[in-house]
Amino acid sequence: MDNSSGVGVLDKAALVLSALEAGPATLAGLVAGTGLARPTAHRLAVALEHHRLVARDMQGRFVLGPRLAELSAAAGEDRLLAAAGPVLARLRDITGESAQLWRRQGEFRVCVAAAERPSGLRDTIPVGSQLTMRAGSAAQVLLAWEDPDRMHRGLQNAAFSATALSGIRRRGWAQSIGEREQGVASVSAPVRSPSGKIIAAVSVSGPLERLSRQPGRMHAPAVLAAADRLSESLRRAAAD
């Protein structure tokens, strides 16, 4: 089958990306994997690196870049947001607390969907709110499964430690008590793409006087179930 699109430079760039799908590659490996001339392979790899479609690992080898993951996540965003409304509403009704869906954008996390508690003392977080990645259970979840280099950078000046993130990976959920804001507690769990990548965090949050100093004991099962429902909805959508 002819895989040529008729646009030579794009076809060659696609060859480079396809070669890196198998894992890290030296320039010699790229030449062998693509059949391109060495200067051409190098020029294309460096150009793709400029656009973050290609990156380098600790050994200087070429690898697929972070922009591909960001584009993949964006492609699934509509499906995720469509499923989030009823799942967050159910989580709010089960726990009696405000529920949110968070996604990471660079050095921040953004609330992309929410179901607010209708009355009483609330921890209101409007959709579109942009909060730091340095504190809060959602930030912990979004950082806990990152690659080691990005995790190390994220832990600088954070209110939590590498040991805390290890515990989160082990049990599958995070909690915070007055970490982001005094008097507020939260519980979060990860939403996974069909490939298993963490793409969002589901949270419930509210005042300490209701959630107590062990909010995970109260609400982790419900938050985990909500995150699993969203992950499953993405798997079903991908299979259709």
VMD Tcl script that draws the C-alpha trace (Angstrom):
set ca {
  {0.00 0.00 0.00}
  {1.29 3.46 -0.93}
  {1.58 5.56 2.25}
  {2.59 8.70 0.37}
  {0.37 11.72 0.90}
  {2.00 13.64 -1.88}
  {3.57 16.07 0.60}
  {7.09 14.76 0.93}
  {8.21 16.60 4.06}
  {5.12 15.47 5.99}
  {5.59 11.89 4.88}
  {9.18 11.95 6.09}
  {8.19 13.54 9.43}
  {5.59 10.80 9.84}
  {8.32 8.22 9.24}
  {10.36 9.72 12.08}
  {7.40 9.67 14.49}
  {6.52 6.11 13.50}
  {10.09 4.99 14.10}
  {10.01 6.50 17.60}
  {6.80 4.64 18.43}
  {8.96 1.59 19.16}
  {10.97 3.53 21.77}
  {14.01 5.83 22.11}
  {16.34 6.00 19.12}
  {19.75 7.46 18.38}
  {20.25 9.33 15.12}
  {21.74 6.14 13.66}
  {18.64 4.27 14.83}
  {16.39 6.81 13.15}
  {18.30 6.46 9.90}
  {17.98 2.69 10.06}
  {14.30 2.82 11.06}
  {13.20 5.34 8.44}
  {15.54 4.78 5.51}
  {16.14 8.53 5.38}
  {19.53 10.06 4.74}
  {21.33 10.98 7.95}
  {21.18 14.79 7.38}
  {17.47 14.57 6.53}
  {16.64 12.44 9.58}
  {18.56 14.81 11.84}
  {16.97 17.95 10.36}
  {13.45 16.54 10.71}
  {14.00 15.24 14.25}
  {15.35 18.62 15.40}
  {12.45 20.47 13.72}
  {9.93 18.12 15.39}
  {11.74 18.69 18.70}
  {11.24 22.45 18.27}
  {7.47 21.82 18.16}
  {7.66 19.36 21.12}
  {6.51 16.47 18.92}
  {9.92 14.90 19.58}
  {12.06 15.20 22.74}
  {15.34 13.81 24.11}
  {15.81 11.38 26.96}
  {18.59 11.50 29.57}
  {20.95 9.74 27.14}
  {20.25 12.25 24.38}
  {18.21 9.78 22.33}
  {15.17 10.92 20.41}
  {11.76 10.03 21.92}
  {8.16 10.97 21.23}
  {7.48 14.44 22.65}
  {4.94 15.73 25.19}
  {2.92 17.61 22.59}
  {1.58 14.31 21.25}
  {0.14 13.42 24.66}
  {-1.41 16.89 24.96}
  {-3.07 16.55 21.55}
  {-4.30 13.07 22.43}
  {-5.79 14.35 25.68}
  {-7.49 17.23 23.86}
  {-9.04 14.80 21.38}
  {-10.68 12.96 24.27}
  {-11.77 16.08 26.15}
  {-15.25 16.37 24.60}
  {-16.02 12.75 25.47}
  {-14.71 13.23 28.99}
  {-16.69 16.41 29.59}
  {-19.86 14.86 28.17}
  {-19.59 12.02 30.66}
  {-18.49 14.21 33.57}
  {-21.76 16.05 34.25}
  {-23.89 13.14 35.49}
  {-20.94 11.41 37.19}
  {-20.05 14.53 39.20}
  {-23.70 15.16 40.07}
  {-24.00 11.61 41.40}
  {-20.77 11.99 43.38}
  {-22.06 15.24 44.90}
  {-25.34 13.58 45.87}
  {-23.59 10.55 47.41}
  {-21.06 12.56 49.43}
  {-23.03 15.73 50.05}
  {-19.98 17.72 48.97}
  {-18.99 19.75 45.91}
  {-17.39 17.64 43.16}
  {-14.90 18.74 40.50}
  {-12.98 17.41 37.50}
  {-9.44 18.73 37.11}
  {-6.98 18.62 34.21}
  {-3.36 19.70 34.18}
  {-2.34 22.56 31.91}
  {1.38 23.25 32.20}
  {2.23 24.25 35.76}
  {-1.42 24.65 36.78}
  {-4.53 22.54 37.18}
  {-7.83 23.74 35.77}
  {-11.36 22.89 36.89}
  {-13.08 21.74 33.69}
  {-16.37 20.54 35.23}
  {-18.08 20.82 38.61}
  {-21.23 19.93 40.54}
  {-21.78 22.30 43.45}
  {-23.45 21.57 46.75}
  {-26.80 23.39 46.55}
  {-26.78 24.91 50.05}
  {-24.90 25.21 53.30}
  {-21.19 25.84 53.77}
  {-19.48 25.12 50.44}
  {-16.04 25.08 48.88}
  {-17.09 26.71 45.62}
  {-14.68 26.28 42.70}
  {-16.07 27.74 39.45}
  {-15.41 25.95 36.17}
  {-12.31 27.51 34.61}
  {-10.60 28.09 37.96}
  {-6.83 27.75 37.66}
  {-5.01 26.55 40.78}
  {-1.44 25.68 41.60}
  {0.04 22.21 41.17}
  {1.86 22.66 44.49}
  {-1.01 21.85 46.85}
  {-4.28 19.94 47.04}
  {-5.30 16.34 46.49}
  {-6.02 16.86 42.77}
  {-2.51 18.23 42.25}
  {-1.11 15.19 44.05}
  {-3.02 12.80 41.78}
  {-2.06 14.64 38.59}
  {1.61 14.54 39.60}
  {1.85 11.07 41.20}
  {2.04 9.11 37.93}
  {4.22 11.56 35.98}
  {7.62 10.53 34.64}
  {10.42 10.89 37.23}
  {11.91 14.10 35.81}
  {8.60 15.93 35.67}
  {7.63 14.61 39.09}
  {10.91 15.84 40.58}
  {10.33 19.32 39.14}
  {6.76 19.34 40.40}
  {7.82 18.47 43.95}
  {9.95 21.61 44.22}
  {8.18 23.96 46.68}
  {5.21 21.56 46.88}
  {3.24 21.04 50.09}
  {3.57 17.26 49.67}
  {6.51 14.88 49.32}
  {7.70 12.07 47.06}
  {6.79 9.64 49.86}
  {3.22 10.96 49.81}
  {3.01 10.44 46.04}
  {4.29 6.88 46.44}
  {1.46 6.20 48.88}
  {-1.05 7.65 46.42}
  {0.14 5.33 43.64}
  {-0.17 2.40 46.04}
  {-3.71 3.08 47.29}
  {-5.05 4.88 44.20}
  {-6.36 8.10 45.78}
  {-5.16 11.26 47.53}
  {-6.41 13.47 50.33}
  {-5.44 16.91 51.56}
  {-6.28 18.65 54.83}
  {-5.82 22.41 54.81}
  {-3.12 22.05 52.16}
  {-4.55 24.39 49.51}
  {-6.65 26.53 51.84}
  {-6.93 26.56 55.61}
  {-10.06 24.82 56.84}
  {-10.71 22.97 53.56}
  {-10.21 19.25 52.86}
  {-10.49 17.20 49.69}
  {-10.22 13.70 48.24}
  {-9.19 12.94 44.63}
  {-8.74 9.93 42.35}
  {-7.30 9.57 38.82}
  {-9.17 9.29 35.52}
  {-7.31 7.19 32.97}
  {-7.34 7.28 29.18}
  {-7.89 4.01 27.27}
  {-4.09 3.62 27.17}
  {-3.88 3.92 30.97}
  {-2.43 7.45 31.12}
  {-3.69 9.72 33.91}
  {-5.53 12.54 32.14}
  {-7.69 14.06 34.90}
  {-8.55 13.96 38.59}
  {-12.00 13.68 40.16}
  {-12.36 15.43 43.53}
  {-14.76 16.21 46.32}
  {-13.98 19.16 48.57}
  {-15.52 20.90 51.54}
  {-14.92 22.29 55.01}
  {-12.92 20.32 57.55}
  {-15.83 20.41 59.98}
  {-17.74 18.07 57.66}
  {-14.96 16.11 55.95}
  {-12.92 15.67 59.18}
  {-9.16 15.20 59.31}
  {-9.51 11.83 57.54}
  {-11.59 12.74 54.47}
  {-10.31 9.72 52.54}
  {-11.87 7.35 55.07}
  {-15.24 9.02 54.44}
  {-15.21 9.59 50.70}
  {-12.40 7.69 48.92}
  {-14.67 4.77 47.83}
  {-17.19 7.13 46.19}
  {-14.48 9.24 44.52}
  {-12.71 6.13 43.21}
  {-16.00 4.80 41.82}
  {-16.66 8.11 40.03}
  {-13.16 8.13 38.53}
  {-13.60 4.53 37.39}
  {-16.92 5.39 35.72}
  {-15.28 8.20 33.75}
  {-12.35 5.99 32.75}
  {-14.75 3.28 31.61}
  {-16.77 5.79 29.55}
  {-13.59 6.75 27.69}
  {-12.73 3.08 27.07}
  {-16.20 2.43 25.66}
  {-16.02 5.51 23.44}
  {-12.63 4.42 22.10}
  {-13.96 0.96 21.30}
  {-16.97 2.27 19.33}
}
mol new
graphics top color blue
foreach p $ca { graphics top sphere $p radius 0.5 }
foreach p [lrange $ca 0 end-1] q [lrange $ca 1 end] { graphics top cylinder $p $q radius 0.2 }
display resetview
